[in-house]
Amino acid sequence: MLYNYFAGVIAPPEELNFSVMPDRAYLFLFSVLMILAGLGAAVWLFVTGQAGTVDGLFLVLTALLIALVFALYVVFMIRRAMEAAVKPAAQSAKAGAPAASASKPAAATVPQP
């Protein structure tokens, strides 16, 4: 990111420790905040009775749409993280499979008359 570039110009990267959390964690927390804010706004519009007007209806739809967009992003992030966690396990299982099959003798073929 751009702020990392400028930070590297000002001071050596070894001396910099801006953040303990990675960027994905910040994006995840921001997405959860936006989902809660969208759902909270929709509930508030219903509770106060403003959802009964045309303007209120469009505000409810907008708030729910924002919550839906960020929810889809969170689902995508979780699936991608789960796939990344499964790949190393699958690769280690594949690495162990040839060693097990190498110890078995090859099957003999029988000629057909």
N, CA and C atoms as a LAMMPS dump frame, in Angstrom:
ITEM: TIMESTEP
0
ITEM: NUMBER OF ATOMS
339
ITEM: BOX BOUNDS ff ff ff
-5.0000000000000000e+02 5.0000000000000000e+02
-5.0000000000000000e+02 5.0000000000000000e+02
-5.0000000000000000e+02 5.0000000000000000e+02
ITEM: ATOMS id mol type element x y z
1 1 1 N 0.825 -1.171 0
2 1 2 C 0 0 0
3 1 3 C 0.873 1.239 0
4 2 1 N 0.269 2.339 -0.333
5 2 2 C 1.014 3.575 -0.498
6 2 3 C 1.613 4.063 0.808
7 3 1 N 0.896 3.91 1.919
8 3 2 C 1.45 4.388 3.179
9 3 3 C 2.664 3.575 3.585
10 4 1 N 2.736 2.303 3.178
11 4 2 C 3.927 1.509 3.463
12 4 3 C 5.124 2.015 2.676
13 5 1 N 4.889 2.471 1.448
14 5 2 C 5.977 2.994 0.635
15 5 3 C 6.567 4.248 1.262
16 6 1 N 5.697 5.195 1.642
17 6 2 C 6.191 6.428 2.235
18 6 3 C 6.84 6.162 3.588
19 7 1 N 6.33 5.225 4.324
20 7 2 C 6.92 4.899 5.619
21 7 3 C 8.313 4.315 5.424
22 8 1 N 8.517 3.531 4.378
23 8 2 C 9.826 2.966 4.098
24 8 3 C 10.829 4.012 3.664
25 9 1 N 10.344 5.089 3.037
26 9 2 C 11.235 6.16 2.618
27 9 3 C 11.708 6.953 3.827
28 10 1 N 10.824 7.163 4.791
29 10 2 C 11.157 7.984 5.953
30 10 3 C 12.061 7.231 6.927
31 11 1 N 11.749 5.988 7.19
32 11 2 C 12.524 5.211 8.16
33 11 3 C 12.698 3.793 7.618
34 12 1 N 13.736 3.101 8.033
35 12 2 C 13.916 1.715 7.591
36 12 3 C 12.748 0.836 8.039
37 13 1 N 12.347 -0.141 7.222
38 13 2 C 11.192 -0.979 7.568
39 13 3 C 11.347 -1.763 8.863
40 14 1 N 12.59 -2.069 9.28
41 14 2 C 12.77 -2.839 10.511
42 14 3 C 12.308 -2.058 11.734
43 15 1 N 12.423 -0.734 11.665
44 15 2 C 12.075 0.088 12.814
45 15 3 C 10.594 0.419 12.877
46 16 1 N 9.869 0.115 11.816
47 16 2 C 8.454 0.468 11.763
48 16 3 C 7.593 -0.699 12.195
49 17 1 N 6.638 -0.408 13.07
50 17 2 C 5.643 -1.389 13.467
51 17 3 C 4.337 -0.635 13.666
52 18 1 N 3.698 -0.284 12.546
53 18 2 C 2.491 0.515 12.609
54 18 3 C 1.325 -0.249 13.217
55 19 1 N 1.238 -1.501 12.884
56 19 2 C 0.028 -2.216 13.21
57 19 3 C 0.34 -3.62 13.692
58 20 1 N -0.469 -4.082 14.603
59 20 2 C -0.352 -5.45 15.057
60 20 3 C -1.246 -6.345 14.205
61 21 1 N -2.377 -5.794 13.76
62 21 2 C -3.322 -6.562 12.945
63 21 3 C -3.036 -6.358 11.466
64 22 1 N -3.24 -7.397 10.649
65 22 2 C -3.091 -7.226 9.209
66 22 3 C -4.267 -6.433 8.622
67 23 1 N -4.099 -6.019 7.381
68 23 2 C -5.137 -5.225 6.722
69 23 3 C -6.448 -5.986 6.597
70 24 1 N -6.374 -7.285 6.375
71 24 2 C -7.603 -8.079 6.238
72 24 3 C -8.431 -8.063 7.515
73 25 1 N -7.763 -8.026 8.645
74 25 2 C -8.494 -7.987 9.913
75 25 3 C -9.237 -6.666 10.057
76 26 1 N -8.585 -5.57 9.657
77 26 2 C -9.265 -4.273 9.694
78 26 3 C -10.46 -4.264 8.743
79 27 1 N -10.288 -4.822 7.552
80 27 2 C -11.399 -4.872 6.6
81 27 3 C -12.542 -5.728 7.125
82 28 1 N -12.207 -6.825 7.787
83 28 2 C -13.242 -7.687 8.355
84 28 3 C -14.015 -6.952 9.445
85 29 1 N -13.293 -6.287 10.342
86 29 2 C -13.963 -5.563 11.43
87 29 3 C -14.793 -4.4 10.894
88 30 1 N -14.281 -3.689 9.889
89 30 2 C -15.044 -2.603 9.287
90 30 3 C -16.304 -3.142 8.612
91 31 1 N -16.197 -4.292 7.953
92 31 2 C -17.359 -4.886 7.301
93 31 3 C -18.425 -5.288 8.318
94 32 1 N -17.997 -5.87 9.416
95 32 2 C -18.949 -6.25 10.462
96 32 3 C -19.615 -5 11.041
97 33 1 N -18.837 -3.933 11.223
98 33 2 C -19.398 -2.677 11.71
99 33 3 C -20.443 -2.129 10.733
100 34 1 N -20.162 -2.186 9.447
101 34 2 C -21.096 -1.68 8.442
102 34 3 C -22.362 -2.541 8.374
103 35 1 N -22.223 -3.843 8.554
104 35 2 C -23.4 -4.725 8.572
105 35 3 C -24.29 -4.356 9.754
106 36 1 N -23.675 -4.211 10.925
107 36 2 C -24.458 -3.857 12.111
108 36 3 C -25.087 -2.469 11.979
109 37 1 N -24.367 -1.531 11.383
110 37 2 C -24.913 -0.184 11.204
111 37 3 C -26.092 -0.196 10.229
112 38 1 N -25.974 -0.953 9.153
113 38 2 C -27.075 -1.032 8.19
114 38 3 C -28.31 -1.681 8.78
115 39 1 N -28.101 -2.78 9.482
116 39 2 C -29.243 -3.448 10.121
117 39 3 C -29.831 -2.587 11.236
118 40 1 N -28.97 -1.917 11.978
119 40 2 C -29.443 -1.036 13.043
120 40 3 C -30.247 0.134 12.499
121 41 1 N -29.812 0.694 11.377
122 41 2 C -30.551 1.801 10.766
123 41 3 C -31.921 1.331 10.276
124 42 1 N -31.967 0.14 9.688
125 42 2 C -33.252 -0.381 9.217
126 42 3 C -34.198 -0.635 10.394
127 43 1 N -33.688 -1.202 11.464
128 43 2 C -34.518 -1.448 12.646
129 43 3 C -34.99 -0.114 13.238
130 44 1 N -34.108 0.856 13.303
131 44 2 C -34.482 2.162 13.854
132 44 3 C -35.594 2.802 13.017
133 45 1 N -35.508 2.679 11.71
134 45 2 C -36.546 3.253 10.852
135 45 3 C -37.896 2.566 11.079
136 46 1 N -37.874 1.268 11.318
137 46 2 C -39.13 0.563 11.597
138 46 3 C -39.672 0.921 12.98
139 47 1 N -38.797 1.004 13.97
140 47 2 C -39.229 1.275 15.341
141 47 3 C -39.83 2.678 15.453
142 48 1 N -39.223 3.637 14.792
143 48 2 C -39.716 5.007 14.888
144 48 3 C -40.883 5.285 13.948
145 49 1 N -41.208 4.339 13.084
146 49 2 C -42.33 4.516 12.177
147 49 3 C -41.996 5.265 10.904
148 50 1 N -40.746 5.589 10.698
149 50 2 C -40.356 6.318 9.496
150 50 3 C -40.331 5.431 8.265
151 51 1 N -40.34 4.127 8.451
152 51 2 C -40.309 3.208 7.315
153 51 3 C -41.648 3.196 6.583
154 52 1 N -42.673 3.782 7.149
155 52 2 C -43.986 3.812 6.51
156 52 3 C -44.099 4.843 5.407
157 53 1 N -43.161 5.773 5.332
158 53 2 C -43.206 6.786 4.28
159 53 3 C -42.391 6.314 3.083
160 54 1 N -42.546 6.996 1.969
161 54 2 C -41.794 6.631 0.767
162 54 3 C -40.309 6.872 0.993
163 55 1 N -39.956 8 1.597
164 55 2 C -38.547 8.271 1.892
165 55 3 C -37.972 7.238 2.854
166 56 1 N -38.732 6.896 3.857
167 56 2 C -38.277 5.907 4.826
168 56 3 C -38.097 4.536 4.203
169 57 1 N -38.986 4.19 3.279
170 57 2 C -38.876 2.902 2.592
171 57 3 C -37.575 2.823 1.803
172 58 1 N -37.248 3.893 1.095
173 58 2 C -36 3.889 0.342
174 58 3 C -34.786 3.917 1.26
175 59 1 N -34.892 4.572 2.406
176 59 2 C -33.801 4.516 3.377
177 59 3 C -33.611 3.104 3.922
178 60 1 N -34.713 2.412 4.173
179 60 2 C -34.623 1.019 4.648
180 60 3 C -33.975 0.149 3.581
181 61 1 N -34.408 0.3 2.34
182 61 2 C -33.829 -0.497 1.256
183 61 3 C -32.341 -0.206 1.087
184 62 1 N -31.953 1.056 1.197
185 62 2 C -30.542 1.417 1.081
186 62 3 C -29.726 0.836 2.238
187 63 1 N -30.24 0.927 3.442
188 63 2 C -29.521 0.387 4.595
189 63 3 C -29.371 -1.129 4.488
190 64 1 N -30.424 -1.806 4.063
191 64 2 C -30.346 -3.267 3.911
192 64 3 C -29.432 -3.659 2.756
193 65 1 N -29.405 -2.86 1.697
194 65 2 C -28.51 -3.147 0.577
195 65 3 C -27.055 -2.996 0.996
196 66 1 N -26.752 -1.981 1.772
197 66 2 C -25.383 -1.804 2.267
198 66 3 C -24.991 -2.971 3.168
199 67 1 N -25.897 -3.38 4.032
200 67 2 C -25.615 -4.537 4.903
201 67 3 C -25.397 -5.796 4.076
202 68 1 N -26.187 -5.973 3.018
203 68 2 C -26.05 -7.156 2.161
204 68 3 C -24.714 -7.172 1.43
205 69 1 N -24.294 -6.028 0.9
206 69 2 C -23.024 -5.956 0.171
207 69 3 C -21.862 -6.302 1.086
208 70 1 N -21.841 -5.74 2.267
209 70 2 C -20.749 -6.041 3.19
210 70 3 C -20.836 -7.476 3.712
211 71 1 N -22.036 -8.01 3.85
212 71 2 C -22.18 -9.411 4.273
213 71 3 C -21.64 -10.355 3.205
214 72 1 N -21.898 -10.051 1.939
215 72 2 C -21.348 -10.883 0.87
216 72 3 C -19.827 -10.84 0.861
217 73 1 N -19.265 -9.673 1.137
218 73 2 C -17.805 -9.559 1.211
219 73 3 C -17.246 -10.382 2.371
220 74 1 N -17.929 -10.37 3.507
221 74 2 C -17.472 -11.159 4.658
222 74 3 C -17.545 -12.648 4.346
223 75 1 N -18.612 -13.08 3.691
224 75 2 C -18.724 -14.485 3.306
225 75 3 C -17.599 -14.866 2.354
226 76 1 N -17.289 -13.992 1.399
227 76 2 C -16.192 -14.249 0.472
228 76 3 C -14.861 -14.352 1.216
229 77 1 N -14.62 -13.456 2.164
230 77 2 C -13.377 -13.491 2.935
231 77 3 C -13.256 -14.785 3.745
232 78 1 N -14.348 -15.202 4.353
233 78 2 C -14.308 -16.414 5.176
234 78 3 C -14.068 -17.641 4.303
235 79 1 N -14.739 -17.72 3.153
236 79 2 C -14.525 -18.869 2.263
237 79 3 C -13.102 -18.91 1.744
238 80 1 N -12.554 -17.751 1.391
239 80 2 C -11.186 -17.716 0.885
240 80 3 C -10.202 -18.126 1.969
241 81 1 N -10.441 -17.728 3.197
242 81 2 C -9.565 -18.123 4.3
243 81 3 C -9.672 -19.619 4.57
244 82 1 N -10.878 -20.165 4.452
245 82 2 C -11.051 -21.608 4.661
246 82 3 C -10.371 -22.402 3.554
247 83 1 N -10.445 -21.927 2.31
248 83 2 C -9.761 -22.616 1.214
249 83 3 C -8.255 -22.584 1.41
250 84 1 N -7.732 -21.468 1.866
251 84 2 C -6.294 -21.357 2.1
252 84 3 C -5.849 -22.294 3.224
253 85 1 N -6.712 -22.536 4.195
254 85 2 C -6.362 -23.437 5.296
255 85 3 C -6.429 -24.894 4.858
256 86 1 N -7.293 -25.203 3.898
257 86 2 C -7.445 -26.587 3.441
258 86 3 C -6.328 -26.975 2.478
259 87 1 N -5.805 -26.054 1.687
260 87 2 C -4.789 -26.371 0.682
261 87 3 C -3.517 -26.977 1.274
262 88 1 N -2.936 -26.443 2.352
263 88 2 C -1.73 -27.078 2.901
264 88 3 C -1.996 -28.495 3.397
265 89 1 N -3.163 -28.742 3.966
266 89 2 C -3.481 -30.096 4.433
267 89 3 C -3.616 -31.049 3.251
268 90 1 N -4.202 -30.598 2.165
269 90 2 C -4.355 -31.441 0.981
270 90 3 C -3 -31.71 0.34
271 91 1 N -2.111 -30.723 0.334
272 91 2 C -0.788 -30.921 -0.255
273 91 3 C 0.033 -31.903 0.57
274 92 1 N -0.083 -31.847 1.889
275 92 2 C 0.666 -32.792 2.712
276 92 3 C 0.098 -34.199 2.563
277 93 1 N -1.194 -34.333 2.332
278 93 2 C -1.787 -35.657 2.11
279 93 3 C -1.327 -36.221 0.77
280 94 1 N -1.212 -35.354 -0.238
281 94 2 C -0.731 -35.816 -1.543
282 94 3 C 0.733 -36.214 -1.471
283 95 1 N 1.513 -35.532 -0.681
284 95 2 C 2.934 -35.85 -0.549
285 95 3 C 3.113 -37.214 0.118
286 96 1 N 2.237 -37.579 1.035
287 96 2 C 2.335 -38.867 1.713
288 96 3 C 1.787 -40.014 0.883
289 97 1 N 0.924 -39.744 -0.081
290 97 2 C 0.3 -40.799 -0.88
291 97 3 C 1.285 -41.518 -1.798
292 98 1 N 2.181 -40.872 -2.517
293 98 2 C 3.105 -41.613 -3.385
294 98 3 C 4.055 -42.504 -2.601
295 99 1 N 4.439 -42.102 -1.428
296 99 2 C 5.334 -42.93 -0.627
297 99 3 C 4.638 -44.223 -0.215
298 100 1 N 3.363 -44.156 0.084
299 100 2 C 2.628 -45.357 0.476
300 100 3 C 2.408 -46.271 -0.714
301 101 1 N 2.143 -45.701 -1.887
302 101 2 C 1.89 -46.539 -3.057
303 101 3 C 3.185 -47.088 -3.632
304 102 1 N 4.331 -46.451 -3.369
305 102 2 C 5.603 -46.925 -3.885
306 102 3 C 6.016 -48.228 -3.204
307 103 1 N 5.573 -48.487 -2.003
308 103 2 C 5.956 -49.703 -1.303
309 103 3 C 5.168 -50.912 -1.792
310 104 1 N 4.034 -50.681 -2.463
311 104 2 C 3.242 -51.788 -2.984
312 104 3 C 3.798 -52.226 -4.34
313 105 1 N 3.782 -53.536 -4.626
314 105 2 C 4.244 -53.982 -5.962
315 105 3 C 3.208 -53.61 -7.014
316 106 1 N 3.676 -53.486 -8.22
317 106 2 C 2.794 -53.137 -9.324
318 106 3 C 1.89 -54.319 -9.655
319 107 1 N 0.681 -54.049 -10.076
320 107 2 C -0.256 -55.106 -10.404
321 107 3 C 0.136 -55.765 -11.725
322 108 1 N 0.033 -57.076 -11.771
323 108 2 C 0.378 -57.803 -12.985
324 108 3 C -0.783 -57.752 -13.961
325 109 1 N -0.448 -57.59 -15.216
326 109 2 C -1.51 -57.563 -16.228
327 109 3 C -1.663 -58.969 -16.8
328 110 1 N -2.865 -59.339 -17.065
329 110 2 C -3.17 -60.671 -17.611
330 110 3 C -3.563 -60.49 -19.062
331 111 1 N -2.875 -61.157 -19.96
332 111 2 C -3.217 -61.01 -21.382
333 111 3 C -4.571 -61.672 -21.658
334 112 1 N -5.348 -61.073 -22.491
335 112 2 C -6.661 -61.601 -22.866
336 112 3 C -6.524 -62.436 -24.129
337 113 1 N -7.103 -63.674 -24.169
338 113 2 C -7.008 -64.52 -25.367
339 113 3 C -7.869 -64.043 -26.508
